[in-house]
């Protein structure tokens, strides 16, 4: 099965819901929309069901937003499924005004400083079994509308088997982490699945991206499923080309160029894996956009994965034990790509790569897990020779498009 047929005329590069669209007109512009216009997602000056439709379209990667502030309906500096639920409550007159801060909200008029990342992006598709590149494609930018890991201090991670949607990935004998984002789609970091291959002095020789096995671990910590029916791996060409250039620079002893190319590649360190098996029963994550205000509001972040050591240096885990760390967003002190990277002080170690960085919000009896980033690596923030902060690829409009509204995703013949 598939979402679409393969492109018929693409050459592989060498280096490389919509809801019911019926407005619920509440009359003239409401007081809350007139003063701050919170909830006016489509920017037309009114609070209608079209705002709900626009927000839902954004969250599945179909459109871009004019103003993130207006979509943050509970002022928690995060645009996610919780905002959609609250906006629907406002349209049904279940709440009297926006922002509605009962569910995870911060300061009432939180400053939302998200910088849009919404460009055309090229990707290469690899056969997950052989690792060979089989196709490439471009996802255009979305329209505005339809019209090595660091332990920071004491290791505070804890055993956590509550999220079976966090899976363990094996490639060439090494393990990493991924998480289910759709019925047949798993998100992870690009460096977990991509190998830039053998590099000659003439440049690009070959590259591959493959997956050997994916393990799903149940809520009791037991292995409940081993997936071997992987279909495709999608990797951004911006990651591929810069990793190849970094390997070339390394071979030619050009350390400065190597580090420059690695920094660029790190900004595009994300990928997706498609599998033939239906994973819908394990999907537990939504995707959302974190904003600058999340750091000032000190909202807690979590990251779950399969580290190769935890709760003590040198303790190796060969078994499938899942751990969760907690922490907070940190300033973008080093990043040349602050709109594409997220920094945090959550404890990590090898094997955590590709894991979800997320927030939790509870409405009634339902807890929502919103992923704001994909864990990638540790960095030395003060240049003292020691890695002291961890970072990940930040969720952006491009990534929502890539994971949730990608017409080139296939999972079987």
N, C-alpha and C positions, 0 to 999 in steps of 0.2 A: 504494500500500500504506500501511498505517497500523497504529499500535498499538491505536487505539480509534476509535470513531465520535465525531463532534463532539457536544458537548452540545446538546440540543434546546431547552432553555429558559433559556439564559443570556443576559442583556442585557449589552452591553459597557459597562463603567464609564466615566463621562464624563471623569473625571480620571485618569482612569487608563488461586549460583544456588543459588534455593533448592536446597541439596544433598540427598542422600538422608538423610532424617530418622530415622536409626536410631542410637540411642546406642551408643557403644563404651564400655561400663562397665569401667573399669580396677580395679574393686573398691572398697575404701574410699578416702577422700579421700587423694590423693597428698601426699607431703611438701611439695612446692613449692606445691601448692594450699592446704594447710593453713596454712602460714606466711605467705605473701603472696598466694596464690591467683592468681598470674599465669597467664593462660590461661582462667580461669573466667569466660568472657564472659557467660554467662547467669546468673551470680551464684547458683548453686545449691549451691556448696560442693564440687562434683566436677568433674573433668576428663573430659569425654565428647565424643562426636562432635557433640552438640547445641551445644557451645561453638563448634565449627567452623562449624556451620550458622548460628548467630547472628551470628558475625563476618562471614561471607559475605553474609548478609542486610543487615547494616549497610553494608557497602561498596558495595552496589548500591542504597542509599537506601530500604530497606524498614522498618527498625526503628531505634530509638535504643538507646544503650548505658547500662547502669547506672553503669559505672565504666571510664573510658578506660584507667586503669592496667592493668587486667587484660587488656585487648586488645593492649597494647604488648608483644608476646612477645619482642622483641629489645632492649627498653629504649633505643630510638633516638629517643623522644619523637615518634613518628609512628605513627598507626594506618593501616595500608595493606595491600596485597596480600602484602607480605613477611611480615607478622605471620600472615596466614592460612597461608602456606606453612610457616612454622616451627611453628605450632600443629598442623598436620597431621603434621609430622615427629615432634612430641612424642607425639601420639596413637598413632603407629605405632612408638613406642619407638626412633626413630632418633636422638633426643637424650634425654638423661637428666633434664634439669631446665629450667625456665624461670625467668627470662628467658634466652634463648640469644643471646649477643652476638657470635657469630662473623660474622654478616652485618649489618654496619653498626651494630652496637649501641654504646651509650654506656656511661655508668656503670651498674653492675649493677642498682641499684634507683633508676633515674631517677625524679624526681618529675614526675608528669604532671599539669599544671594546666589542662587544656582546660575551657573553659566551654561548656556545651551551647547551641547555637543551634537550636531546634527548635520553631518556631511555625507556625501556619497562615499561608499567604502567597498573595496574589492575583497573577495574571499576566494580561497581555493578549497575544493572538496577532495578528500582523500578516501580511498577505499579502506575501511577500518580494519579489514582482515589482512590485506597485502601491504598497506601503507602507501600505495601508489596514488599519485594525483590523477584524478579522472575528469575533472571539470573545474571551471571557475565562473564567477558571476560578480555582478555589481548590484548592491542595494542602494538605490537613490536616496537622497535625503528626504525626510518626511515633510509633507506640506504642513502649513500652519493649520489648515482645516481642509475639509473635503470640497468644500469649494476650496635557599638556606634561611632559617627562621630564628627569631630571637626570643629568648625568655627574659622578661623584664622583671628583675627582682626575684621574688619567690614565685615558683610555678604554682599558679592557683587554678589550673584546669581541673575539671572533675569529670568522672565517668558519666556519660549521657547517652542512653539508648532510646530516647524519646522520639527521635526524628529518623524514621527509616528512609526518608527521601534523601538523606546524606549517604552517598554510596562510596565504596572503595574501588579504585581503578588500578589495574595492573598493566604496565607496559614494559617489556624487556626486563622483567624481574624486579622492577621498581614499583612502589605503590604511591598513590596520591589520592586526592579526594575530588568528588564531584557531587552535584545535587540535581534532582529531577525537577525540570521546569515545565514539562509538558508530557503528554501521554507517551511519546517515543523519543523525547529529547532530554539530554543530560548536559548541564553546563559545567565547565571546568576551566582551568588555566591553559593557555596554549602550550606553555613549556612542559606540561604534563603529558602531552600527546605528540608534540612535533619534534622531529629530529632533523637538523639542517644537513645531516649527511656528510659525505666526504667532499672536502673543498679542495680544489686544485688551484694553482697559481693563475689559471685563466678565469677563475670565478666560479659561478654556480655549476655544480656537477649534478647533484640530485638532492632531493629532500623527500621526507616521508612523514606521515602521521598515521599512527595505528593504535589499536587497543587490543590487548590480549584477553582480558577478562574484567568483568564488573561484578562486584559482590553487593548484594542488598542484605543488610543486617536488621533483624527484627527488633521490636521494642524490649524484648527480653535479652537482647545481646546475642542471639543465636543467628547463624547463617540461614537465611530463609530462601535465598535464590542466588544462583550463579548465572550470569548472563554471558553467553559467548556469541550470540547472534547480533554483533555490532554491524552496522551498515555503512555509515559514512562519518567522517570527521571534517568539520569546517573550521578553517583557521584564517584569520585576517592576513591579507597579503602584506600589510604594513609590518606585521610581526615577522613573516617569512623572510622578506627581503632584507630587513635589518639584522636578523639573526645570521643570515648567510654572509652579509657584509662583515659582521662582527667576527665570524669564524675565519674569513679571509684575512682580516686585519690581524687576528691572533697568529695565524700562520706566518704572516709577514712581519711579525714583531712590532706592529704599530699599536701600542697599548692605548694611546690617546684616541685614535679612531675607533678601536674596539669598544672602549667605554662609552663613547658618544653613540654608537649604533645600539649598544645594549640598553641605554637609557630610553632611546626611541622605541625599541622593541617592547620594553617593559610597559609602555603606555598602551600597548595593544595586546596585552597578554591575556587573551580570553579565547575560548573555543567552544564548540558544541559537538556532541556525539549523538548520532541517531542509532536506535536499536530497533530490532524487529518486534521485540516483545512489548506488550502494553504495560506501562508502568504507572498508569493513572491512579491506582490505589495507594501509591507511595508518595505522590506529589503533595507537598505540604507548604511550598514556598510561593509567595507572590514576589514580583519585582517592583522596586520603587526607586525614586530619585532623592538622594540625600542632598540637603542644602547646607550652606555655610552656617546657618543658625543652629544646626544640630550640635555643633561643637560648643557654642556659647551656652546652650541650654543643658549641656551635660547629659544627653540622653544615652543610656547604656547600649552598647553594641555587644553582639555575641558572634563567635565563630566556632563552628562544629566541624570536626574532621577526624582523620585517622593518623595521629602523629606516630613517628617511629620512636619517640621517647616522651614521657610525661611524668609528672609527679616525682621528679628526681633525675638529675643528670646521669646519663649512661644507662637508664632503664629502657631496654629495648622491648618493643611489643611486636612479636611476630604474629600474634593472633589479631582478630578483627575487633579491636576495642575502640569505641568511639568516645571522644572527649570534647567538652565544650569549654571555651575560655570566655571571660567577660572583660570589658574595658570600655574605653571612650575614644572618640575621635580626637586626633591630634592635628596641629597646624601643618600646612603643606610647606615645610621648611626647605625642602630640597628639590621639589618636583618642577621640571620644566613644563610639565603638563598637568597643572593643578586641577583642571576640569576633568581629567581622565583618571586621576589617582585619588585614593582615599588612604589616610594614615591613621593608625590606632595603636593603643598600648596593650593589645591582647596577646597573651603568651602563645607562641607557635614553635613548632619544630618540624623537621623533615617529615613529609607525608601529609601535612596540612594544606599543601598547595592545591588550589582549585576548590577549596571549601567555601561555603557561603558566609559572608559577613552580613549580619542581619539585626533587625530590631524586632521586638515583640510588643504587641498591643492586644488587649482583651476587650471584646464587646460582648456583654452578657456572658454566655458560657463558651464563646468561641475565641480562641487565640489565633491571631494572624501573625505569621512570620514573614517579614518583608526584607528581601535581600537588597542591600545597597552597594555591595561590592563582592569581588571574587578574590580570595586571598592568594597572594603571589610570592612575596619575598620579604626579607628583613633588610634594613638599611642602617647606615651609620649617620645619624642626624647631626652629630657635632664633630665629625671627622677626627675622632680620637682613636680610630682603629678597632672599635667594638660596635657591633650591630646592636642598636638599642631601641628600635621602633620597627613595627611591621607595617606593610602596606599592601594594597590590592588594587585591582582594576575597578574603577567606580562605575556603577550603573549610569548609563546615559540614554538619551533618546536613541542613539545608534544601537545600543545593546538591546533595548526593548524591541526595536525593529528586528534585529538579528535573531533573538530567541523566540519572540512571540508572533511575529508577522512576516516570516521568511518563506516566500513562495518556493524557494529552492530546497527546502527540507524534504528529504525522502527517507523512508525507513524499510523499503522492501520493493520487490519487483511487482 
